[in-house]
Amino acid sequence: MEDPETITQAIANNVRAQRSHRGLTLDALAARSGVSRGMLVQVEQGRTNPSVSTLTRIASALGVTLARLVEVADVPVVRVVEPADVVTFAQGDVKARLLVGADSPMILELWDWRLAPGEHHDGDSHPPGTREMLTVLAGELTLTVYGRSHVVRTDAAVLFAADRPHRYANNGDEELRLIMAVAEPREAPDQ
């Protein structure tokens, strides 16, 4: 498993490289992503451990997967991700593991989420056309999309438009575990 400092440096290098490749200034990336210029400077200098939401906004603005931003090495033609190499984001009793991702021909990410009873995660609106599919492995998910809630029980699956605000909540008494795939159009919209 990569140590946190190695991942922080990989994020710094990858964000800087992706921004430079697209010819974006820090101000332009800040405007596209909604992440402050100061935060972007800290990320690119490896001085902060950004949240999943911050990294998702940066990745969307750059038109790459979150996986691309946290990669420690280049992706080969075939990539097997060992359990020790999976990047985990934790916020209290919410844990999200980015299992694998790709950014060509479309942006795809595969996630393993765990939420303790009473916990929730608010997802930012993704770029237009983004879809999420998930299946509940254990527990019961209360999925709220654009203000409307849906209960997704163990072994059920759901597909939804993730280009609007959404929330994953565990209103039950046991841990919630779900596997999620995110599919985002390759082209980042101009903002």
C-alpha positions in Angstrom: 0.0 0.0 0.0 1.3 3.4 -0.9 2.0 5.7 2.0 -0.1 8.9 2.2 2.9 11.2 1.4 3.5 9.3 -1.9 -0.2 9.6 -2.8 -0.1 13.4 -1.9 2.9 13.9 -4.1 1.3 11.8 -7.0 -1.8 14.0 -6.8 0.4 17.2 -6.8 2.3 16.0 -9.9 -0.7 14.7 -11.7 -2.8 17.8 -11.2 0.0 20.1 -12.3 0.8 17.9 -15.3 -2.9 17.7 -16.4 -3.4 21.4 -16.0 -0.2 22.2 -17.9 -1.1 19.7 -20.7 -4.4 21.6 -21.2 -2.7 25.0 -21.1 -4.8 26.1 -18.1 -3.7 28.7 -15.6 -4.4 28.2 -11.9 -7.1 30.9 -12.2 -8.7 29.1 -15.2 -8.8 25.8 -13.4 -10.2 27.5 -10.3 -13.0 29.0 -12.4 -13.8 25.6 -14.1 -13.6 23.5 -11.0 -15.1 25.8 -8.3 -12.0 25.0 -6.2 -10.2 28.1 -4.9 -6.9 29.1 -6.4 -5.3 28.9 -3.0 -6.5 25.3 -2.6 -5.2 24.4 -6.1 -1.7 25.9 -5.1 -1.7 23.7 -2.0 -2.7 20.6 -4.0 -0.1 21.2 -6.7 2.6 21.8 -4.1 1.7 18.6 -2.1 0.9 20.6 1.0 -2.6 19.3 1.6 -4.6 16.1 1.5 -7.6 17.2 -0.5 -11.1 15.7 0.0 -12.8 13.4 -2.5 -15.2 16.2 -3.4 -12.3 18.6 -4.1 -10.5 16.0 -6.2 -13.7 15.1 -8.1 -14.2 18.8 -9.0 -10.6 19.1 -10.2 -10.8 15.9 -12.1 -14.1 16.9 -13.8 -12.7 20.3 -14.8 -9.6 18.6 -16.3 -11.7 16.0 -18.1 -9.9 13.0 -16.4 -10.9 10.5 -13.8 -10.2 10.9 -10.1 -8.2 7.7 -10.5 -5.9 9.5 -12.9 -5.2 12.2 -10.3 -4.2 9.7 -7.6 -2.2 7.3 -9.8 1.4 6.8 -8.5 2.6 5.3 -11.8 1.6 5.3 -15.5 -1.2 3.0 -16.5 -0.2 0.0 -18.6 -2.4 -1.6 -21.3 -3.6 -4.1 -18.7 -3.6 -2.9 -15.1 -4.3 -5.2 -12.2 -4.9 -3.2 -9.0 -3.9 -5.2 -6.0 -5.8 -4.6 -2.7 -2.7 -2.9 -1.2 -2.7 -0.4 -4.1 -6.3 0.7 -3.8 -6.6 4.3 -2.7 -9.0 4.9 0.2 -10.7 8.1 1.1 -12.1 8.3 4.6 -14.4 11.0 6.1 -15.5 9.9 9.6 -17.3 6.6 9.2 -17.7 6.9 5.5 -15.0 5.1 3.5 -14.8 5.2 -0.3 -12.2 3.0 -2.1 -11.4 3.9 -5.7 -10.8 0.4 -7.1 -9.9 1.3 -10.6 -10.5 4.0 -13.2 -9.9 5.0 -16.8 -10.2 8.2 -18.8 -10.4 7.0 -22.4 -12.5 6.7 -24.4 -14.8 7.9 -21.6 -14.1 8.5 -18.0 -15.0 5.5 -15.9 -14.5 4.8 -12.2 -15.2 1.8 -10.0 -15.8 2.4 -6.3 -16.4 0.4 -3.2 -18.2 2.4 -0.6 -18.9 1.7 3.1 -21.1 3.9 5.3 -21.7 3.3 9.0 -25.3 3.6 10.3 -26.4 7.3 10.4 -23.7 8.4 8.0 -24.1 10.1 4.6 -22.1 11.5 1.7 -23.2 14.5 -0.4 -22.1 14.1 -4.0 -21.5 17.2 -6.1 -23.2 17.5 -9.5 -20.9 15.9 -12.1 -20.6 17.2 -15.7 -23.7 16.9 -17.9 -24.4 13.4 -19.1 -22.7 11.7 -16.1 -24.4 8.5 -15.0 -23.8 6.4 -11.9 -24.7 2.7 -11.5 -24.5 1.0 -8.2 -25.5 -2.2 -6.4 -26.0 -2.6 -2.6 -24.0 -5.5 -1.2 -25.1 -5.1 2.4 -27.5 -2.8 4.2 -29.9 -0.3 2.7 -29.1 2.8 0.8 -31.2 5.9 0.8 -30.3 7.6 -2.5 -31.5 11.2 -2.9 -31.2 12.7 -6.3 -32.3 16.3 -6.9 -34.3 16.3 -3.7 -36.1 13.0 -4.2 -35.2 9.9 -2.1 -35.2 6.3 -3.2 -34.5 3.2 -1.0 -32.2 0.7 -2.6 -32.0 -2.6 -0.6 -29.4 -5.3 -0.5 -28.9 -7.0 -3.9 -30.8 -4.3 -5.7 -29.2 -2.0 -8.3 -29.9 1.6 -9.5 -28.8 3.8 -12.4 -29.2 7.6 -12.1 -28.2 10.9 -13.7 -25.4 12.2 -11.5 -25.2 15.6 -13.2 -27.3 17.0 -10.3 -26.9 17.0 -6.5 -27.1 13.6 -4.9 -26.7 12.0 -1.5 -25.9 8.5 -0.3 -27.2 7.9 3.2 -27.3 4.9 5.5 -30.4 5.4 7.6 -30.3 1.7 8.7 -28.8 -0.1 11.7 -26.0 -1.9 9.9 -23.1 -0.9 7.8 -24.0 -0.1 4.2 -21.7 -1.4 1.5 -22.1 -0.6 -2.2 -20.2 -1.0 -5.4 -20.5 2.0 -7.8 -19.5 2.7 -11.4 -19.3 6.3 -12.6 -19.4 7.0 -16.3 -18.7 10.6 -17.4 -18.5 12.0 -20.9 -14.9 12.5 -22.1 -15.3 16.1 -23.0 -15.3 18.5 -20.1 -17.8 21.3 -20.7 -16.4 24.8 -21.0 -17.4 27.0 -18.1 
